Amino acid sequence: MNRNSAITEIKGIGEKTAALFQKLNIETVGDILLHYPRTYVQFPVAKQAGEVTEGETAAVIGRVMKVPVVRRTRSMPVTVTTIGEAGAQLELVWFRMPYIKSQLKPGNIYVFYGKVTRKNGRLVMEQAVIYTGEQYAAMENVFMPVYGLTGGVSNNLVTKTVRAAFLEENLFQEYLPSEIRDMYQLCEYNYAMKQIHFPNDMDTLITARKRLVFDEFFLFILSMQYQKEKRVKDANEFEFMDDGFTAGLIAKLPYELTNAQKAALLDVQRDMRSAYVMQRLIQGDVGSGKTIIAFLAMADAAHNDYQSAIMAPTEVLARQHYETFQKLCEQFGLKIPVVLLTGSMTAKQKRMAYEALQLYPNAMIVGTHALIQERAVYDNLALVITDEQHRFGVRQRENFAEKGAHPHILVMSATPIPRTLAIIIYGDLDISVVDEVPAKRLPIKNCVVNTGYRAKAYSFIENEIKNGHQAYVICPLVEAVESMDTENATDYVKKLRGIFPEEIKLGLLHGQMKPEQKNKVMEAFMKNEVQVLVSTTVVEVGVNVPNATVMMIENAERFGLAQLHQLRGRVGRGDAQSYCIMVNCSSSKTAEKRLNILNQSNDGFKIASEDLKLRGPGDFFGIRQSGELQFALGDIYQDAAVLQQASEAVHKLLEDDPGLKEEAHENLRHYLEQFLKRERNQMSL
């Protein structure tokens, strides 16, 4: 068995289980090992029944005095027993588990693990996991992995499968040159893989994570620089006039462009008239007005009789751009064809769009990944724009560019990355920063609250809806995950149905839904057919719903600050006052300090900089991907120092061996090819 073997090679995995794993894109032994834990559970020290409090997940040690009682209800058997002393008792309840009665022997001591709640004035633990004292003592200091799951795949199944895979020694071949490992004190690759899943302690977990994060950054930067080394700067073959056309459009706008917008647009226009093809990133905070810059650049191309295309990461956003560009053309009296091309269009609609690409040499083309499919052939493409770059791979961008004869490339990102990091990550692009927000927008009012504020928040949302507005509620998870006391969108919708009146329509949106389902829900929200949208972070990408005035984020402490700022940017896009309610479910002082940065500022660049200062090398429990680049483990804010090291290592390596031709780099070359292959595969999904 090796890392490329089918997952069915692992003992205990048959075809049915393999089909379930496929839902998580796990098909090989390597895939299951690269499915890293999303967090870990460390079992707490066992307490006495009188020491536990309502709401905590606890381990309670106690002697079972009586045989548990099994009560038969109409729907199910309920097993009940009590531990503790008079005045300090804990009731234990199990549903549909009558066999518990024979498992618990009166007089024996057990440890019960679960969440403590209060019912009818009594402290209760439901569905507790039962351990002997010895079993629990062996687990008290162990980090237990918690994985991302799907229907039919339990955390226990993933854990057992990973353990079984590791019975085969050295599944991964070391590929980093020894001098790089020595320079940055990086552990061996197989050791890192085992420790990231089953760490011995906190120190080994930090050591393993540092190595794997370094690898992610190193391969990403190496692939970008390696391809850049092989690329020559393309000569600009497009002729653009200097006739004041764009200035005339700007004068007709009903608002004044900010100085930052004007400077970025000037950079773009200068690039499109220079000797070489443009390769530029426009980095602008949420709501800073990047879309109008894209439109003006595309109108400039159309005025000079060239086609331009903008690729959005979602169909909803693509349709929104399409409608916006049509209205702007109408407003300016421009006779420019605007063409839409998305994956969900009918065969007839797509055929008409393909014909339009050939028919209109000055068209503005708006779409999703469908723009880079084989059948999309462009007649006269001079400018390509990718919106929200972190959703697209470097290879995807190149593939888009190859649709024309070396067109100008403009990348737009709403992620406020500090400039030092942006230069590393977007090393092949020139950078323009749009760091001002249009003056007409009211600043969002923020508050960080604890869970006791929820009832007031729901009442506030209901009042905003009565005034004709809408609200988002964000949860970190799609559905409940074993051992994680975290809100999930699926159950949250059900909860809100029992809180809000029937006339308030609720919607559910998450990444596991099919594209057409997501589009349908988002369009219903945009039309105000849904008033409260309960969602995961899929709403982070820039869809514009000006009528939404409230953003409530559950378990806010589990998100990176940049991601929270992106989420907050979904509101405050209209003329009405907007609000962001961040629910902090943690008692940690660090979490409180981090969230207060957001509470006190709406400046994404300042937030990014402060976030960078606050995070330390071991501060990664509960912090999810910040949204800018989809690394499995790495976070460019939290791991900025490692990102810098990886960049230095790549620079030195390519300086010494530009083509990676030395024999010592054979394994590295092989891994790089695999990385580029994965990028291409991801691009084609």
Secondary structure as a PSIPRED ss2 file (coil, helix, strand):
# PSIPRED VFORMAT (PSIPRED V4.0)

   1 M C   1.000  0.000  0.000
   2 N C   1.000  0.000  0.000
   3 R C   1.000  0.000  0.000
   4 N C   1.000  0.000  0.000
   5 S C   1.000  0.000  0.000
   6 A E   0.000  0.000  1.000
   7 I H   0.000  1.000  0.000
   8 T H   0.000  1.000  0.000
   9 E H   0.000  1.000  0.000
  10 I C   1.000  0.000  0.000
  11 K C   1.000  0.000  0.000
  12 G C   1.000  0.000  0.000
  13 I C   1.000  0.000  0.000
  14 G C   1.000  0.000  0.000
  15 E H   0.000  1.000  0.000
  16 K H   0.000  1.000  0.000
  17 T H   0.000  1.000  0.000
  18 A H   0.000  1.000  0.000
  19 A H   0.000  1.000  0.000
  20 L H   0.000  1.000  0.000
  21 F H   0.000  1.000  0.000
  22 Q H   0.000  1.000  0.000
  23 K C   1.000  0.000  0.000
  24 L C   1.000  0.000  0.000
  25 N C   1.000  0.000  0.000
  26 I C   1.000  0.000  0.000
  27 E C   1.000  0.000  0.000
  28 T E   0.000  0.000  1.000
  29 V H   0.000  1.000  0.000
  30 G H   0.000  1.000  0.000
  31 D H   0.000  1.000  0.000
  32 I H   0.000  1.000  0.000
  33 L H   0.000  1.000  0.000
  34 L C   1.000  0.000  0.000
  35 H C   1.000  0.000  0.000
  36 Y C   1.000  0.000  0.000
  37 P C   1.000  0.000  0.000
  38 R C   1.000  0.000  0.000
  39 T E   0.000  0.000  1.000
  40 Y E   0.000  0.000  1.000
  41 V E   0.000  0.000  1.000
  42 Q E   0.000  0.000  1.000
  43 F C   1.000  0.000  0.000
  44 P C   1.000  0.000  0.000
  45 V C   1.000  0.000  0.000
  46 A C   1.000  0.000  0.000
  47 K E   0.000  0.000  1.000
  48 Q C   1.000  0.000  0.000
  49 A H   0.000  1.000  0.000
  50 G H   0.000  1.000  0.000
  51 E H   0.000  1.000  0.000
  52 V C   1.000  0.000  0.000
  53 T C   1.000  0.000  0.000
  54 E C   1.000  0.000  0.000
  55 G C   1.000  0.000  0.000
  56 E C   1.000  0.000  0.000
  57 T E   0.000  0.000  1.000
  58 A E   0.000  0.000  1.000
  59 A E   0.000  0.000  1.000
  60 V E   0.000  0.000  1.000
  61 I E   0.000  0.000  1.000
  62 G E   0.000  0.000  1.000
  63 R E   0.000  0.000  1.000
  64 V C   1.000  0.000  0.000
  65 M C   1.000  0.000  0.000
  66 K C   1.000  0.000  0.000
  67 V C   1.000  0.000  0.000
  68 P C   1.000  0.000  0.000
  69 V E   0.000  0.000  1.000
  70 V E   0.000  0.000  1.000
  71 R E   0.000  0.000  1.000
  72 R E   0.000  0.000  1.000
  73 T C   1.000  0.000  0.000
  74 R C   1.000  0.000  0.000
  75 S C   1.000  0.000  0.000
  76 M C   1.000  0.000  0.000
  77 P E   0.000  0.000  1.000
  78 V E   0.000  0.000  1.000
  79 T E   0.000  0.000  1.000
  80 V E   0.000  0.000  1.000
  81 T E   0.000  0.000  1.000
  82 T E   0.000  0.000  1.000
  83 I E   0.000  0.000  1.000
  84 G E   0.000  0.000  1.000
  85 E E   0.000  0.000  1.000
  86 A C   1.000  0.000  0.000
  87 G C   1.000  0.000  0.000
  88 A E   0.000  0.000  1.000
  89 Q E   0.000  0.000  1.000
  90 L E   0.000  0.000  1.000
  91 E E   0.000  0.000  1.000
  92 L E   0.000  0.000  1.000
  93 V E   0.000  0.000  1.000
  94 W E   0.000  0.000  1.000
  95 F E   0.000  0.000  1.000
  96 R C   1.000  0.000  0.000
  97 M C   1.000  0.000  0.000
  98 P C   1.000  0.000  0.000
  99 Y C   1.000  0.000  0.000
 100 I H   0.000  1.000  0.000
 101 K H   0.000  1.000  0.000
 102 S H   0.000  1.000  0.000
 103 Q H   0.000  1.000  0.000
 104 L C   1.000  0.000  0.000
 105 K C   1.000  0.000  0.000
 106 P C   1.000  0.000  0.000
 107 G C   1.000  0.000  0.000
 108 N C   1.000  0.000  0.000
 109 I E   0.000  0.000  1.000
 110 Y E   0.000  0.000  1.000
 111 V E   0.000  0.000  1.000
 112 F E   0.000  0.000  1.000
 113 Y E   0.000  0.000  1.000
 114 G E   0.000  0.000  1.000
 115 K E   0.000  0.000  1.000
 116 V E   0.000  0.000  1.000
 117 T E   0.000  0.000  1.000
 118 R E   0.000  0.000  1.000
 119 K E   0.000  0.000  1.000
 120 N C   1.000  0.000  0.000
 121 G C   1.000  0.000  0.000
 122 R E   0.000  0.000  1.000
 123 L E   0.000  0.000  1.000
 124 V E   0.000  0.000  1.000
 125 M E   0.000  0.000  1.000
 126 E E   0.000  0.000  1.000
 127 Q C   1.000  0.000  0.000
 128 A C   1.000  0.000  0.000
 129 V E   0.000  0.000  1.000
 130 I E   0.000  0.000  1.000
 131 Y E   0.000  0.000  1.000
 132 T E   0.000  0.000  1.000
 133 G H   0.000  1.000  0.000
 134 E H   0.000  1.000  0.000
 135 Q H   0.000  1.000  0.000
 136 Y H   0.000  1.000  0.000
 137 A H   0.000  1.000  0.000
 138 A H   0.000  1.000  0.000
 139 M H   0.000  1.000  0.000
 140 E C   1.000  0.000  0.000
 141 N C   1.000  0.000  0.000
 142 V C   1.000  0.000  0.000
 143 F E   0.000  0.000  1.000
 144 M E   0.000  0.000  1.000
 145 P E   0.000  0.000  1.000
 146 V E   0.000  0.000  1.000
 147 Y C   1.000  0.000  0.000
 148 G C   1.000  0.000  0.000
 149 L C   1.000  0.000  0.000
 150 T E   0.000  0.000  1.000
 151 G C   1.000  0.000  0.000
 152 G C   1.000  0.000  0.000
 153 V E   0.000  0.000  1.000
 154 S C   1.000  0.000  0.000
 155 N H   0.000  1.000  0.000
 156 N H   0.000  1.000  0.000
 157 L H   0.000  1.000  0.000
 158 V H   0.000  1.000  0.000
 159 T H   0.000  1.000  0.000
 160 K H   0.000  1.000  0.000
 161 T H   0.000  1.000  0.000
 162 V H   0.000  1.000  0.000
 163 R H   0.000  1.000  0.000
 164 A H   0.000  1.000  0.000
 165 A H   0.000  1.000  0.000
 166 F C   1.000  0.000  0.000
 167 L C   1.000  0.000  0.000
 168 E C   1.000  0.000  0.000
 169 E C   1.000  0.000  0.000
 170 N C   1.000  0.000  0.000
 171 L C   1.000  0.000  0.000
 172 F C   1.000  0.000  0.000
 173 Q C   1.000  0.000  0.000
 174 E C   1.000  0.000  0.000
 175 Y C   1.000  0.000  0.000
 176 L C   1.000  0.000  0.000
 177 P C   1.000  0.000  0.000
 178 S H   0.000  1.000  0.000
 179 E H   0.000  1.000  0.000
 180 I H   0.000  1.000  0.000
 181 R H   0.000  1.000  0.000
 182 D H   0.000  1.000  0.000
 183 M H   0.000  1.000  0.000
 184 Y H   0.000  1.000  0.000
 185 Q C   1.000  0.000  0.000
 186 L C   1.000  0.000  0.000
 187 C C   1.000  0.000  0.000
 188 E C   1.000  0.000  0.000
 189 Y H   0.000  1.000  0.000
 190 N H   0.000  1.000  0.000
 191 Y H   0.000  1.000  0.000
 192 A H   0.000  1.000  0.000
 193 M H   0.000  1.000  0.000
 194 K H   0.000  1.000  0.000
 195 Q H   0.000  1.000  0.000
 196 I H   0.000  1.000  0.000
 197 H H   0.000  1.000  0.000
 198 F C   1.000  0.000  0.000
 199 P C   1.000  0.000  0.000
 200 N C   1.000  0.000  0.000
 201 D C   1.000  0.000  0.000
 202 M H   0.000  1.000  0.000
 203 D H   0.000  1.000  0.000
 204 T H   0.000  1.000  0.000
 205 L H   0.000  1.000  0.000
 206 I H   0.000  1.000  0.000
 207 T H   0.000  1.000  0.000
 208 A H   0.000  1.000  0.000
 209 R H   0.000  1.000  0.000
 210 K H   0.000  1.000  0.000
 211 R H   0.000  1.000  0.000
 212 L H   0.000  1.000  0.000
 213 V H   0.000  1.000  0.000
 214 F H   0.000  1.000  0.000
 215 D H   0.000  1.000  0.000
 216 E H   0.000  1.000  0.000
 217 F H   0.000  1.000  0.000
 218 F H   0.000  1.000  0.000
 219 L H   0.000  1.000  0.000
 220 F H   0.000  1.000  0.000
 221 I H   0.000  1.000  0.000
 222 L H   0.000  1.000  0.000
 223 S H   0.000  1.000  0.000
 224 M H   0.000  1.000  0.000
 225 Q H   0.000  1.000  0.000
 226 Y H   0.000  1.000  0.000
 227 Q H   0.000  1.000  0.000
 228 K H   0.000  1.000  0.000
 229 E H   0.000  1.000  0.000
 230 K H   0.000  1.000  0.000
 231 R C   1.000  0.000  0.000
 232 V C   1.000  0.000  0.000
 233 K C   1.000  0.000  0.000
 234 D C   1.000  0.000  0.000
 235 A E   0.000  0.000  1.000
 236 N C   1.000  0.000  0.000
 237 E C   1.000  0.000  0.000
 238 F C   1.000  0.000  0.000
 239 E C   1.000  0.000  0.000
 240 F C   1.000  0.000  0.000
 241 M C   1.000  0.000  0.000
 242 D C   1.000  0.000  0.000
 243 D C   1.000  0.000  0.000
 244 G C   1.000  0.000  0.000
 245 F H   0.000  1.000  0.000
 246 T H   0.000  1.000  0.000
 247 A H   0.000  1.000  0.000
 248 G H   0.000  1.000  0.000
 249 L H   0.000  1.000  0.000
 250 I H   0.000  1.000  0.000
 251 A H   0.000  1.000  0.000
 252 K H   0.000  1.000  0.000
 253 L C   1.000  0.000  0.000
 254 P C   1.000  0.000  0.000
 255 Y C   1.000  0.000  0.000
 256 E C   1.000  0.000  0.000
 257 L C   1.000  0.000  0.000
 258 T C   1.000  0.000  0.000
 259 N H   0.000  1.000  0.000
 260 A H   0.000  1.000  0.000
 261 Q H   0.000  1.000  0.000
 262 K H   0.000  1.000  0.000
 263 A H   0.000  1.000  0.000
 264 A H   0.000  1.000  0.000
 265 L H   0.000  1.000  0.000
 266 L H   0.000  1.000  0.000
 267 D H   0.000  1.000  0.000
 268 V H   0.000  1.000  0.000
 269 Q H   0.000  1.000  0.000
 270 R H   0.000  1.000  0.000
 271 D H   0.000  1.000  0.000
 272 M H   0.000  1.000  0.000
 273 R C   1.000  0.000  0.000
 274 S C   1.000  0.000  0.000
 275 A C   1.000  0.000  0.000
 276 Y E   0.000  0.000  1.000
 277 V C   1.000  0.000  0.000
 278 M C   1.000  0.000  0.000
 279 Q E   0.000  0.000  1.000
 280 R E   0.000  0.000  1.000
 281 L E   0.000  0.000  1.000
 282 I E   0.000  0.000  1.000
 283 Q E   0.000  0.000  1.000
 284 G E   0.000  0.000  1.000
 285 D C   1.000  0.000  0.000
 286 V C   1.000  0.000  0.000
 287 G C   1.000  0.000  0.000
 288 S C   1.000  0.000  0.000
 289 G C   1.000  0.000  0.000
 290 K H   0.000  1.000  0.000
 291 T H   0.000  1.000  0.000
 292 I H   0.000  1.000  0.000
 293 I H   0.000  1.000  0.000
 294 A H   0.000  1.000  0.000
 295 F H   0.000  1.000  0.000
 296 L H   0.000  1.000  0.000
 297 A H   0.000  1.000  0.000
 298 M H   0.000  1.000  0.000
 299 A H   0.000  1.000  0.000
 300 D H   0.000  1.000  0.000
 301 A H   0.000  1.000  0.000
 302 A H   0.000  1.000  0.000
 303 H H   0.000  1.000  0.000
 304 N C   1.000  0.000  0.000
 305 D C   1.000  0.000  0.000
 306 Y C   1.000  0.000  0.000
 307 Q E   0.000  0.000  1.000
 308 S E   0.000  0.000  1.000
 309 A E   0.000  0.000  1.000
 310 I E   0.000  0.000  1.000
 311 M E   0.000  0.000  1.000
 312 A C   1.000  0.000  0.000
 313 P C   1.000  0.000  0.000
 314 T C   1.000  0.000  0.000
 315 E H   0.000  1.000  0.000
 316 V H   0.000  1.000  0.000
 317 L H   0.000  1.000  0.000
 318 A H   0.000  1.000  0.000
 319 R H   0.000  1.000  0.000
 320 Q H   0.000  1.000  0.000
 321 H H   0.000  1.000  0.000
 322 Y H   0.000  1.000  0.000
 323 E H   0.000  1.000  0.000
 324 T H   0.000  1.000  0.000
 325 F H   0.000  1.000  0.000
 326 Q H   0.000  1.000  0.000
 327 K H   0.000  1.000  0.000
 328 L H   0.000  1.000  0.000
 329 C H   0.000  1.000  0.000
 330 E H   0.000  1.000  0.000
 331 Q H   0.000  1.000  0.000
 332 F H   0.000  1.000  0.000
 333 G C   1.000  0.000  0.000
 334 L C   1.000  0.000  0.000
 335 K C   1.000  0.000  0.000
 336 I C   1.000  0.000  0.000
 337 P C   1.000  0.000  0.000
 338 V E   0.000  0.000  1.000
 339 V E   0.000  0.000  1.000
 340 L E   0.000  0.000  1.000
 341 L E   0.000  0.000  1.000
 342 T C   1.000  0.000  0.000
 343 G C   1.000  0.000  0.000
 344 S C   1.000  0.000  0.000
 345 M C   1.000  0.000  0.000
 346 T C   1.000  0.000  0.000
 347 A H   0.000  1.000  0.000
 348 K H   0.000  1.000  0.000
 349 Q H   0.000  1.000  0.000
 350 K H   0.000  1.000  0.000
 351 R H   0.000  1.000  0.000
 352 M H   0.000  1.000  0.000
 353 A H   0.000  1.000  0.000
 354 Y H   0.000  1.000  0.000
 355 E H   0.000  1.000  0.000
 356 A H   0.000  1.000  0.000
 357 L H   0.000  1.000  0.000
 358 Q H   0.000  1.000  0.000
 359 L H   0.000  1.000  0.000
 360 Y C   1.000  0.000  0.000
 361 P C   1.000  0.000  0.000
 362 N C   1.000  0.000  0.000
 363 A C   1.000  0.000  0.000
 364 M E   0.000  0.000  1.000
 365 I E   0.000  0.000  1.000
 366 V E   0.000  0.000  1.000
 367 G E   0.000  0.000  1.000
 368 T C   1.000  0.000  0.000
 369 H H   0.000  1.000  0.000
 370 A H   0.000  1.000  0.000
 371 L H   0.000  1.000  0.000
 372 I H   0.000  1.000  0.000
 373 Q C   1.000  0.000  0.000
 374 E C   1.000  0.000  0.000
 375 R C   1.000  0.000  0.000
 376 A C   1.000  0.000  0.000
 377 V C   1.000  0.000  0.000
 378 Y C   1.000  0.000  0.000
 379 D C   1.000  0.000  0.000
 380 N C   1.000  0.000  0.000
 381 L E   0.000  0.000  1.000
 382 A E   0.000  0.000  1.000
 383 L E   0.000  0.000  1.000
 384 V E   0.000  0.000  1.000
 385 I E   0.000  0.000  1.000
 386 T E   0.000  0.000  1.000
 387 D E   0.000  0.000  1.000
 388 E C   1.000  0.000  0.000
 389 Q H   0.000  1.000  0.000
 390 H H   0.000  1.000  0.000
 391 R H   0.000  1.000  0.000
 392 F C   1.000  0.000  0.000
 393 G C   1.000  0.000  0.000
 394 V H   0.000  1.000  0.000
 395 R H   0.000  1.000  0.000
 396 Q H   0.000  1.000  0.000
 397 R H   0.000  1.000  0.000
 398 E H   0.000  1.000  0.000
 399 N H   0.000  1.000  0.000
 400 F H   0.000  1.000  0.000
 401 A H   0.000  1.000  0.000
 402 E C   1.000  0.000  0.000
 403 K C   1.000  0.000  0.000
 404 G C   1.000  0.000  0.000
 405 A C   1.000  0.000  0.000
 406 H C   1.000  0.000  0.000
 407 P C   1.000  0.000  0.000
 408 H E   0.000  0.000  1.000
 409 I E   0.000  0.000  1.000
 410 L E   0.000  0.000  1.000
 411 V E   0.000  0.000  1.000
 412 M E   0.000  0.000  1.000
 413 S E   0.000  0.000  1.000
 414 A C   1.000  0.000  0.000
 415 T C   1.000  0.000  0.000
 416 P C   1.000  0.000  0.000
 417 I C   1.000  0.000  0.000
 418 P C   1.000  0.000  0.000
 419 R H   0.000  1.000  0.000
 420 T H   0.000  1.000  0.000
 421 L H   0.000  1.000  0.000
 422 A H   0.000  1.000  0.000
 423 I H   0.000  1.000  0.000
 424 I H   0.000  1.000  0.000
 425 I H   0.000  1.000  0.000
 426 Y C   1.000  0.000  0.000
 427 G C   1.000  0.000  0.000
 428 D C   1.000  0.000  0.000
 429 L C   1.000  0.000  0.000
 430 D E   0.000  0.000  1.000
 431 I E   0.000  0.000  1.000
 432 S E   0.000  0.000  1.000
 433 V E   0.000  0.000  1.000
 434 V E   0.000  0.000  1.000
 435 D C   1.000  0.000  0.000
 436 E C   1.000  0.000  0.000
 437 V C   1.000  0.000  0.000
 438 P C   1.000  0.000  0.000
 439 A C   1.000  0.000  0.000
 440 K C   1.000  0.000  0.000
 441 R C   1.000  0.000  0.000
 442 L C   1.000  0.000  0.000
 443 P C   1.000  0.000  0.000
 444 I C   1.000  0.000  0.000
 445 K E   0.000  0.000  1.000
 446 N E   0.000  0.000  1.000
 447 C E   0.000  0.000  1.000
 448 V E   0.000  0.000  1.000
 449 V E   0.000  0.000  1.000
 450 N C   1.000  0.000  0.000
 451 T H   0.000  1.000  0.000
 452 G H   0.000  1.000  0.000
 453 Y H   0.000  1.000  0.000
 454 R H   0.000  1.000  0.000
 455 A H   0.000  1.000  0.000
 456 K H   0.000  1.000  0.000
 457 A H   0.000  1.000  0.000
 458 Y H   0.000  1.000  0.000
 459 S H   0.000  1.000  0.000
 460 F H   0.000  1.000  0.000
 461 I H   0.000  1.000  0.000
 462 E H   0.000  1.000  0.000
 463 N H   0.000  1.000  0.000
 464 E H   0.000  1.000  0.000
 465 I H   0.000  1.000  0.000
 466 K H   0.000  1.000  0.000
 467 N C   1.000  0.000  0.000
 468 G C   1.000  0.000  0.000
 469 H C   1.000  0.000  0.000
 470 Q E   0.000  0.000  1.000
 471 A E   0.000  0.000  1.000
 472 Y E   0.000  0.000  1.000
 473 V E   0.000  0.000  1.000
 474 I E   0.000  0.000  1.000
 475 C C   1.000  0.000  0.000
 476 P C   1.000  0.000  0.000
 477 L E   0.000  0.000  1.000
 478 V C   1.000  0.000  0.000
 479 E C   1.000  0.000  0.000
 480 A C   1.000  0.000  0.000
 481 V C   1.000  0.000  0.000
 482 E C   1.000  0.000  0.000
 483 S C   1.000  0.000  0.000
 484 M C   1.000  0.000  0.000
 485 D C   1.000  0.000  0.000
 486 T C   1.000  0.000  0.000
 487 E C   1.000  0.000  0.000
 488 N E   0.000  0.000  1.000
 489 A H   0.000  1.000  0.000
 490 T H   0.000  1.000  0.000
 491 D H   0.000  1.000  0.000
 492 Y H   0.000  1.000  0.000
 493 V H   0.000  1.000  0.000
 494 K H   0.000  1.000  0.000
 495 K H   0.000  1.000  0.000
 496 L H   0.000  1.000  0.000
 497 R H   0.000  1.000  0.000
 498 G C   1.000  0.000  0.000
 499 I C   1.000  0.000  0.000
 500 F C   1.000  0.000  0.000
 501 P C   1.000  0.000  0.000
 502 E C   1.000  0.000  0.000
 503 E C   1.000  0.000  0.000
 504 I C   1.000  0.000  0.000
 505 K C   1.000  0.000  0.000
 506 L E   0.000  0.000  1.000
 507 G E   0.000  0.000  1.000
 508 L E   0.000  0.000  1.000
 509 L E   0.000  0.000  1.000
 510 H C   1.000  0.000  0.000
 511 G C   1.000  0.000  0.000
 512 Q C   1.000  0.000  0.000
 513 M C   1.000  0.000  0.000
 514 K C   1.000  0.000  0.000
 515 P H   0.000  1.000  0.000
 516 E H   0.000  1.000  0.000
 517 Q H   0.000  1.000  0.000
 518 K H   0.000  1.000  0.000
 519 N H   0.000  1.000  0.000
 520 K H   0.000  1.000  0.000
 521 V H   0.000  1.000  0.000
 522 M H   0.000  1.000  0.000
 523 E H   0.000  1.000  0.000
 524 A H   0.000  1.000  0.000
 525 F H   0.000  1.000  0.000
 526 M H   0.000  1.000  0.000
 527 K C   1.000  0.000  0.000
 528 N C   1.000  0.000  0.000
 529 E C   1.000  0.000  0.000
 530 V C   1.000  0.000  0.000
 531 Q C   1.000  0.000  0.000
 532 V E   0.000  0.000  1.000
 533 L E   0.000  0.000  1.000
 534 V E   0.000  0.000  1.000
 535 S E   0.000  0.000  1.000
 536 T C   1.000  0.000  0.000
 537 T H   0.000  1.000  0.000
 538 V H   0.000  1.000  0.000
 539 V H   0.000  1.000  0.000
 540 E H   0.000  1.000  0.000
 541 V C   1.000  0.000  0.000
 542 G C   1.000  0.000  0.000
 543 V C   1.000  0.000  0.000
 544 N C   1.000  0.000  0.000
 545 V C   1.000  0.000  0.000
 546 P C   1.000  0.000  0.000
 547 N C   1.000  0.000  0.000
 548 A E   0.000  0.000  1.000
 549 T E   0.000  0.000  1.000
 550 V E   0.000  0.000  1.000
 551 M E   0.000  0.000  1.000
 552 M E   0.000  0.000  1.000
 553 I E   0.000  0.000  1.000
 554 E C   1.000  0.000  0.000
 555 N C   1.000  0.000  0.000
 556 A H   0.000  1.000  0.000
 557 E H   0.000  1.000  0.000
 558 R H   0.000  1.000  0.000
 559 F C   1.000  0.000  0.000
 560 G C   1.000  0.000  0.000
 561 L H   0.000  1.000  0.000
 562 A H   0.000  1.000  0.000
 563 Q H   0.000  1.000  0.000
 564 L H   0.000  1.000  0.000
 565 H H   0.000  1.000  0.000
 566 Q H   0.000  1.000  0.000
 567 L H   0.000  1.000  0.000
 568 R H   0.000  1.000  0.000
 569 G C   1.000  0.000  0.000
 570 R C   1.000  0.000  0.000
 571 V C   1.000  0.000  0.000
 572 G C   1.000  0.000  0.000
 573 R C   1.000  0.000  0.000
 574 G C   1.000  0.000  0.000
 575 D C   1.000  0.000  0.000
 576 A C   1.000  0.000  0.000
 577 Q C   1.000  0.000  0.000
 578 S C   1.000  0.000  0.000
 579 Y E   0.000  0.000  1.000
 580 C E   0.000  0.000  1.000
 581 I E   0.000  0.000  1.000
 582 M E   0.000  0.000  1.000
 583 V E   0.000  0.000  1.000
 584 N C   1.000  0.000  0.000
 585 C C   1.000  0.000  0.000
 586 S C   1.000  0.000  0.000
 587 S C   1.000  0.000  0.000
 588 S C   1.000  0.000  0.000
 589 K H   0.000  1.000  0.000
 590 T H   0.000  1.000  0.000
 591 A H   0.000  1.000  0.000
 592 E H   0.000  1.000  0.000
 593 K H   0.000  1.000  0.000
 594 R H   0.000  1.000  0.000
 595 L H   0.000  1.000  0.000
 596 N H   0.000  1.000  0.000
 597 I H   0.000  1.000  0.000
 598 L H   0.000  1.000  0.000
 599 N H   0.000  1.000  0.000
 600 Q H   0.000  1.000  0.000
 601 S C   1.000  0.000  0.000
 602 N C   1.000  0.000  0.000
 603 D C   1.000  0.000  0.000
 604 G H   0.000  1.000  0.000
 605 F H   0.000  1.000  0.000
 606 K H   0.000  1.000  0.000
 607 I H   0.000  1.000  0.000
 608 A H   0.000  1.000  0.000
 609 S H   0.000  1.000  0.000
 610 E H   0.000  1.000  0.000
 611 D H   0.000  1.000  0.000
 612 L H   0.000  1.000  0.000
 613 K H   0.000  1.000  0.000
 614 L H   0.000  1.000  0.000
 615 R C   1.000  0.000  0.000
 616 G C   1.000  0.000  0.000
 617 P C   1.000  0.000  0.000
 618 G C   1.000  0.000  0.000
 619 D C   1.000  0.000  0.000
 620 F C   1.000  0.000  0.000
 621 F C   1.000  0.000  0.000
 622 G C   1.000  0.000  0.000
 623 I C   1.000  0.000  0.000
 624 R C   1.000  0.000  0.000
 625 Q C   1.000  0.000  0.000
 626 S C   1.000  0.000  0.000
 627 G C   1.000  0.000  0.000
 628 E C   1.000  0.000  0.000
 629 L C   1.000  0.000  0.000
 630 Q C   1.000  0.000  0.000
 631 F C   1.000  0.000  0.000
 632 A C   1.000  0.000  0.000
 633 L C   1.000  0.000  0.000
 634 G C   1.000  0.000  0.000
 635 D C   1.000  0.000  0.000
 636 I C   1.000  0.000  0.000
 637 Y C   1.000  0.000  0.000
 638 Q C   1.000  0.000  0.000
 639 D C   1.000  0.000  0.000
 640 A H   0.000  1.000  0.000
 641 A H   0.000  1.000  0.000
 642 V H   0.000  1.000  0.000
 643 L H   0.000  1.000  0.000
 644 Q H   0.000  1.000  0.000
 645 Q H   0.000  1.000  0.000
 646 A H   0.000  1.000  0.000
 647 S H   0.000  1.000  0.000
 648 E H   0.000  1.000  0.000
 649 A H   0.000  1.000  0.000
 650 V H   0.000  1.000  0.000
 651 H H   0.000  1.000  0.000
 652 K H   0.000  1.000  0.000
 653 L H   0.000  1.000  0.000
 654 L H   0.000  1.000  0.000
 655 E H   0.000  1.000  0.000
 656 D H   0.000  1.000  0.000
 657 D C   1.000  0.000  0.000
 658 P C   1.000  0.000  0.000
 659 G C   1.000  0.000  0.000
 660 L C   1.000  0.000  0.000
 661 K C   1.000  0.000  0.000
 662 E C   1.000  0.000  0.000
 663 E H   0.000  1.000  0.000
 664 A H   0.000  1.000  0.000
 665 H H   0.000  1.000  0.000
 666 E H   0.000  1.000  0.000
 667 N H   0.000  1.000  0.000
 668 L H   0.000  1.000  0.000
 669 R H   0.000  1.000  0.000
 670 H H   0.000  1.000  0.000
 671 Y H   0.000  1.000  0.000
 672 L H   0.000  1.000  0.000
 673 E H   0.000  1.000  0.000
 674 Q H   0.000  1.000  0.000
 675 F H   0.000  1.000  0.000
 676 L H   0.000  1.000  0.000
 677 K H   0.000  1.000  0.000
 678 R H   0.000  1.000  0.000
 679 E H   0.000  1.000  0.000
 680 R H   0.000  1.000  0.000
 681 N H   0.000  1.000  0.000
 682 Q H   0.000  1.000  0.000
 683 M H   0.000  1.000  0.000
 684 S H   0.000  1.000  0.000
 685 L C   1.000  0.000  0.000
